[in-house]
Amino acid sequence: MQVPYWMGYSVLGTFTSVFLLSRGFTNGQIGIVLSLANLLAAIIQPFVASFADRMERIRLSQLAAVMALLLVIFSGMLLVLPKVFLVVAFIYLLLYACLVLLQPLTIAIGTFFISRGYGLNFGLARGLGSLAFAGAAAVTGLLIERFSATIILYLLIAIFLFFIVVTLAIDTRQQGGTYSASLSIEGSHQSDHSETPIGLIAFAKKYQRFMFLLIGVSLLFVFHTIINSYMFQIMQPLGGTESNVGSSLSVAAISELPTMFFFFYLLRHVRIHSLMQLAAIFFSIKAGLILFAGSIFLINLAQSLQMFGFALHTMASVYYTNQIIAQKDLVKGQTLMATANTIGGIAGSFLGGQMLSFLSVSMMLLIGTTISLAGTIIVCLTIEKK
């Protein structure tokens, strides 16, 4: 399930600016579309999480499959509907929002097994997703140069049809399913397992420090989103092409693999709060290196630090949230962590597009790096060390 999801994320997320530029959008308009898509996802995510925590007849895997089906439908609509600006903008907004909404569901399916005591190596699964992301980014860049940006839509349809088939094969029944029995739930998780999930407001009051942590995470993802969404514009002054963009993002994705594959073993020797803090620090180190990079090679070098920043955060945040949030509210906790990433995506998408329209690329990178530093400080101060 992780492989097709991250392939789709690579195809859609990495080449958003390339696709929309081919449809006549400006940088500012691209920023508005992306920020609105992330805003829509951020608004809907907590409600989807509450629904997922409470639903009995519908399985997590079925909910994820429905979201993937919407991605297939919206991709098909962009192929057949007229290339009118408002039509393309609206459908693409819905398409991208569904992609963002699907991510916490894939994480929740993983924690479905982890919280029940099964020896699921989520790092290995997520690492294979990063490997697929890298391959998809490289191949898609070459296909766009060979054909056109429209190839993105055909790829999305094929990828998420495969995602649907794979996901529906996963048994995530809360009661009576093969994996529904809880084998090893410790501490407060055990007492909370049969209780009713609390609402969003009560959750925010109960986990106040966690909510402040999410603010720091959001700031970290502002610059991370700028890099991913506007890498084509960042590389253009250095002589970069669509193929260079695909290669650079492949470098970042491949560098994630060691962290994700061996995170299970790393977790045995380093405390989870230290891993969260280390990841936050490397977000800003990478931001600073890209700010001062004067060549495509140096940008790729900075991208390789993804293993200590984004990759480490991706894995550590799943296990950190799993440890401090009660089992009955786990989907909500994981979704809010993903929502923090999404909110950073909103700010990064909008600010990146506007800064490219009114300022220079270097100024965009400077402002983004400053925001990243603020996020690092907040995360390091609010992380729980128990």
N, C-alpha and C positions, 0 to 999 in steps of 0.2 A: 504494500500500500504506500509506503514511503517513497519508493522508487518512482512510480508514475506521478505522485503528487509533486515531487520536487522537479521532475522533468517539466511538468506543466507550469510550475512556478518560474522555472528558468526561461521557458519559451515566452510566457506572457510578461512576467515582471522585468526581465532583462531587456527586452526589446520593445517595451511600451513606447518610448520616445521615437524609436525608429519607425514603428508602425504608424503612430499618429502623425509624425512628420510627413510620411508618405501620403496621408489623407488630407494634407493641407493645414494641419494644426501648427500654431506657433508655440515657442517654448512656454510662454505664459499660459496659453490655453491648455497645454499638456499638464502643467502644474495644477491648474484648477480642476481638471478632470480627475487626476490622481488623488488630489486632496479630498475632493468630494466623495470619491469611491472609498477612500479610507475612513472618512467621516461617517459615511453610511454604514460601513462595516463595524466601526467602533460603537455606534448607537445600537446596532442590532445584536452585537456579540453578547452582551450581558443577558439579554432576554433569551437568546438561543441557549446560553449556558444554563439559565434557570429552568428552561423547558427540558433540556437534556438531563438535568439532575432529577426532575420529577417524572419524566415520561416512563410508562410501564409497558405499553403495547408496542411502541416503536423502539427499535434497538439503535444504539449509537452508530453501528455500521450502516444501518438503513438510512439514518439521518445524513450521514456523510455521503452516501450514494446519491441521495436526492439533490444535495448541493452540487455534486459533480455533474449530475444530469442537467442542471441549470447552466453550468459552464458550457456543456455541449450545445445546448439550445441557443444560448446567446452568441456563441461562435458561429453557428450556422446562420443566425439572423444577420450577422455582419457580412456574411458571404453573399446573401441574396437581396438584402434591402438596398435601396439606392444610397449612394455615397453622399448624402446630405449631411452637412456639418452637425446639426443638432441631433439627428438620428444616430449618427456614429458616436457622438459624445455620450448620449444617454445609454445606448446599449453597451458601449465599452465601460462606462461607469458601473453598470450592473454586473458585467462580466468580471471586472477586477475586484469588486466587492465580494462576490461569491468565492473567488480565489482566496481572499483574506479570511473569510468566514470559515472556510474549510480547514484551515491549518490547525486551530485549536481542537477541532474534532478528531483529527488524526493523532494529536498528542493524547487526547482523552482516551482514545481506544487503546493506546499503549499503556497508560496508567490504569486502565481497567484491569489489566493482567498483573501489573506490578503491585497494585494495592491489594490484590488477592493472594499474594505470596508466590506467584509464579516467577521462575527465573528468566524473565524476558530481558535480553540485552538490548535495551532501547538505543544505546549508543551505536551498536552494530547496524540496526535497522535505519537509524537516522544517517549514519555514515554512508550507507549504500544510497540513500536519497541524495546526499551531497555528490557522490560519484556520478549519479544519474544527472544531477544538475549540471555538473561540469561537462559531461558528454553532450547534453542537450544544448548547452550554450555554444559550444564550439561548432557543432553540426548546424544549428540554426543560423549562426552568423554566416557560414558558408552558403547555406541554402538561400538566404536572403540576397546575397551577392549574385548567386547563380540565377535565381528566378526573380522574386519580388517579396515585399513585406507581407503580401497576402498569404504566403506559405505558412505564416504563423497560425492562421485560423484552422487550416487543415490539420496541422500538427496537434493543436489543442483538442480538436474533436477526437482524433485517434487516441491520444494519450488518456483523456478522461473517460472514454468508453472502456478502455482497459482498466482504469482505476475502479470503475463501477463493478466490473466483473470480479476483480480481486477483493474489493471491500465487502461485497455481499457474501463472500465465502467465509468471512470471519464471524464466529459465534459470539455475540456480545449481549446475550440475554441476561437480564438482571436476576431472573428467577428461572430455574429449571434448565438452564443451558449447561453445556459441557464445562464451561469455565466460570459458572456463576458462584460456585462455592468459595468461601473465603478461607484460605488455608493458614495464613500467617499474618493477621492484622494485630499490630501491637498498640499498646498505650491507649490514647484517647480514641484512636480509630476504631478500636473494638467496641467501645461503648457507644460510639456515634453511628455505628453501621446501620442500625435499624431506625434511627431517628429521622424526622422530616427535615429536609434541607431548609436553612434559614434564607430570608430574603436578602436582596442586595444591600439595603440600608443597614440591616442588622449585621451583615457580613462586614461592611465597611467599619462599623463601630467595634466589632470584635477583633478585627485584624488591622488596627490603625497603622502600625509600623509597616506592615506589608503594603498598605495603600500608599504610604510615602515612598517606599521603595519603588513602586510602579512609576512614580513621577520621574525618578532618576533614570529608570530603564527607558522611559519615553524619550528623554533628552538624548540618551545614547543612540537611539534609533533614528533621530533626526538626520544626523550626518550619514549614518549607514544607508538610509533611504536615498539621500542625495547622490551618494556614490553609485548605487545600483540603478537608479532611475536616469541619471544624467551622465553616465560614464562616457557616452558617445560625445557629448558636448565637452566634457573634461579632456578627452583625448584628441579632439579635433585640432586644437592649437598646436599639438605635438605631432601632427601628421597622422593621427589614428584613423582607422576605418571601422566598419561594422565587424569585420573579422577580428580586428584587434580588440574590440569590445568583448566579443565572445571569448577570445583567448584569455583576456585579463580576468573575466569573471570565472572562467574555468580554473585558472590558477588559484583564485580565492576558494572555490568549491573543493578542489583537490586537496588544498592545504588543511581543510577541515577534517579530512579522513582520519589522520592519526589520533586526533583528539577524540573523535566520536567512536572509533573502533576500540580504543583502549581506555575510555572514560570509566568503564566499570571497574577496571583495575586501579585507576588513578583515585577513584572515590574511596578505596580501601586505605589509602595512605595520607590523603589530604582532606581536611574538614571542608564541608560543603560551603560554609560561609567564606572561607578563604578563596575557594575557586570562583565564587561570585564576584568577590572584590578584585581578584586578578584579572578576570575577564573585563570588568569595567575599566581598569587601568589600560589594558591593551586596545580597547576601542579608541581611546584618545591618542595612544602612541601611533596607531595606524593613521588616524586622522591627521596628525602632525606630519607624518612622512609623506602623505599624499599632497598636503598643502605645499611642501617644499620640493616635491618631485619635479624634475626638469626634463624627464624623458619617459617614454612608455616603459622602458625597463625598470625604472625606479618605482613607477606606479604598480607594476606587477610584483616588485619586491615587497612593497607595502601590502599588497593584496595577500601575500603569503602569510602575513601576521594574523590572518583570519582564524588560524588554528588556536590562537591564544585569546582572541576577542570574541567574535560572534559564535564560533563553534563551541567554545568553552561555556559561554553564557547559555546557548541553546540547550546544552545538556544539563548544566548545573541548575538552571532555573526550573527545569522539569522536576528534578529530584528534590531541590530546595522547597518548592511549592508542595510537593507530595509529602514532605516531612512536617511542615508547619500548619497545613490546612487539614481539617477533619475530613474523613472519608466521605461523609454525606454531602460535603460542599466542594469536593475535589474538582469536578468539572468546572464549577464556577471559578475556583482559584486558578486553574490552568488557563481558563478562557480570559480572565482578567489580566494574567501575565501576557497572553497573546494580544489582548486589547491595548496594553501599554506599548507594545511594539507597533500596533496599528496607529495609535495616536501620534507616535513619533513619525510614522509614515505620512500622516496627514500634514504635519508641520513641515517635514522634509520635502514632500512633493510640492506643496504650495510655495514654500519659501525658495526652494531651488529654482522653480520655474520663474518666479517673480524676479529673483536676483539675476538670473541669466538674461531677463528682459531689460533690466534697468542698471545692472552692475556688471562687473567683469567676472570671469570664471575664478580668478584668484581671490576676489572679494567674497564670492560665494563659499569658497573653500575655507577662508579665514573665519568667517562668521560661523560656519558649520563646525569647525574645530573648537571654537570657543564654547558653543553649546554642548559639544561632546565632553569637554572638560568639566562643565557644570554638572552633567549627568554622572560622571565618574565620582565626583565629590559626594553627591547625594547618596549614591548606591553604597559607597564605602562607609558612610555615616549611619545609614538606616538598616543595614543588613543585620539580622539577628544571629548572635554568636552562640546561642544555647545548643 
